Amino acid sequence: MAGGRFQRITVAIDGSTNGAAALDCAIELAKQYGSDLVVLSIAPIAPVYVSSTEPYVPAPLPNSELLRYRVFVEAAVKKAEGAGVTSVTGLCDEGVVVDEILSHLERHPTDLLVVGSRGRSAARRLLLGSVSTAMVTHAPCPVLVVRPVPTTGSG
């Protein structure tokens, strides 16, 4: 169905089970519509807070997770190519996840953003809010939030 509704699909991944479900869905949609697929991952940076009443003290920067997130992107690109998606691009950056995804969407318009329903850390979600909720609220394009297929227990 080349030339279909979704010429460009962007999927945001983070190495989580929900991110993997989003990737699988995006791959299937890209194959169905003959879409270009962009795999995007943002390594989160930890904000460093300094009290305004304290004298300036240089603090060590937290270790970047950028290399780990690049591995996620490389594996996702290989998976998409192996599944038959003909045009796949992988992008990885670091920053505030919601801000970086929105900035990417403004610079590189997409017809559909696919995200997982939850990310890697429940604690971060509690402190920073849900990335998927922010995308549904603020993204300049349609957003598909994917939940993994629930596994049924035996017994």
C-alpha positions in Angstrom: 0.0 0.0 0.0 2.7 2.4 -1.0 1.8 6.1 -0.9 -0.6 5.4 2.0 -1.6 7.6 4.8 1.7 7.2 6.8 4.6 8.2 4.6 6.9 8.7 7.7 6.5 6.9 11.0 8.6 7.8 14.0 8.9 5.3 16.9 10.4 6.4 20.2 12.2 3.5 22.1 14.0 3.3 25.4 15.0 -0.4 25.7 11.9 -1.3 27.8 9.4 -4.1 27.1 6.8 -1.4 26.2 9.3 0.3 23.8 9.9 -3.1 22.1 6.1 -3.5 21.7 6.0 0.0 20.1 8.8 -0.9 17.8 7.1 -4.1 16.7 3.9 -2.1 15.9 5.8 0.6 14.1 7.6 -2.0 12.0 4.3 -3.7 11.0 2.7 -0.3 10.1 5.8 0.7 8.1 5.6 -2.5 6.1 1.9 -2.2 5.6 2.0 1.4 4.4 5.5 1.4 2.7 6.5 4.1 5.2 9.9 5.5 6.0 10.6 4.5 9.6 12.6 6.7 12.1 13.8 4.9 15.3 14.4 7.6 17.9 15.9 7.1 21.4 16.7 9.8 23.9 19.1 9.0 26.7 17.8 10.9 29.7 20.0 13.3 31.5 19.7 13.7 35.2 19.2 17.3 36.2 21.7 18.7 38.8 20.1 20.9 41.3 22.1 23.5 43.3 20.6 25.6 46.0 20.6 29.3 45.2 21.9 30.0 48.7 24.9 27.7 48.4 28.2 28.9 46.9 29.0 27.4 43.5 30.7 24.1 43.8 31.5 22.2 40.6 29.7 18.8 40.8 30.8 15.8 38.8 28.5 15.3 35.8 26.5 12.1 35.9 27.6 9.3 33.5 25.8 9.5 30.2 23.7 6.6 29.1 24.1 7.6 25.5 26.1 4.6 24.5 23.6 2.2 26.0 20.8 3.9 24.1 22.7 3.8 20.8 22.8 0.0 21.2 19.0 0.0 21.5 18.7 2.1 18.3 21.2 -0.1 16.3 19.4 -3.3 17.3 16.0 -1.7 16.4 17.2 -0.6 13.0 18.6 -4.1 12.3 15.3 -5.6 13.4 13.3 -3.3 11.1 15.5 -4.0 8.2 15.4 -7.7 8.8 11.6 -7.5 8.9 11.6 -5.9 5.4 11.2 -2.2 6.1 13.1 -0.6 3.2 13.8 2.8 4.6 14.9 2.9 8.3 16.9 5.7 10.0 18.1 5.4 13.6 18.7 8.5 15.7 20.0 8.8 19.3 20.5 11.8 21.4 20.5 12.8 25.1 18.5 15.3 27.0 15.1 15.8 28.6 13.2 13.0 26.9 9.9 14.8 26.3 11.6 18.0 25.1 14.0 16.2 22.8 11.2 14.1 21.2 9.0 17.2 20.7 12.0 19.1 19.2 12.7 16.3 16.8 9.1 16.2 15.7 9.2 20.0 15.0 12.4 19.7 13.0 11.4 16.5 11.2 7.6 16.3 10.7 6.2 12.8 10.8 2.8 11.4 10.0 2.6 9.2 13.1 4.5 8.9 16.4 4.5 5.4 18.0 5.4 5.2 21.7 5.1 2.5 24.4 2.7 3.0 27.2 5.4 3.1 29.9 9.1 3.6 30.0 12.0 2.2 31.9 11.5 3.6 35.4 8.4 4.0 37.5 10.3 6.4 39.8 11.2 8.7 37.0 7.7 8.6 35.7 6.4 9.6 39.1 8.9 12.5 39.2 8.8 13.6 35.6 5.5 12.4 34.3 4.7 10.0 31.6 6.4 10.5 28.2 3.4 8.9 26.4 1.0 11.2 28.1 3.1 14.2 27.2 3.3 13.1 23.6 -0.5 12.6 23.3 -0.9 16.1 24.8 1.8 18.0 23.0 3.0 16.2 19.8 2.1 18.0 16.5 1.0 14.7 14.9 -1.1 11.7 15.7 0.3 9.5 18.5 -0.2 5.7 18.8 0.4 4.5 22.4 1.1 0.7 22.3 0.7 -1.6 25.2 2.4 -5.0 25.2 0.1 -8.0 24.7 -0.6 -9.3 28.2 0.6 -12.7 29.0 -1.9 -15.1 30.4 -1.0 -17.1 33.5 -1.4 -20.8 33.5 -3.5 -22.0 36.4 
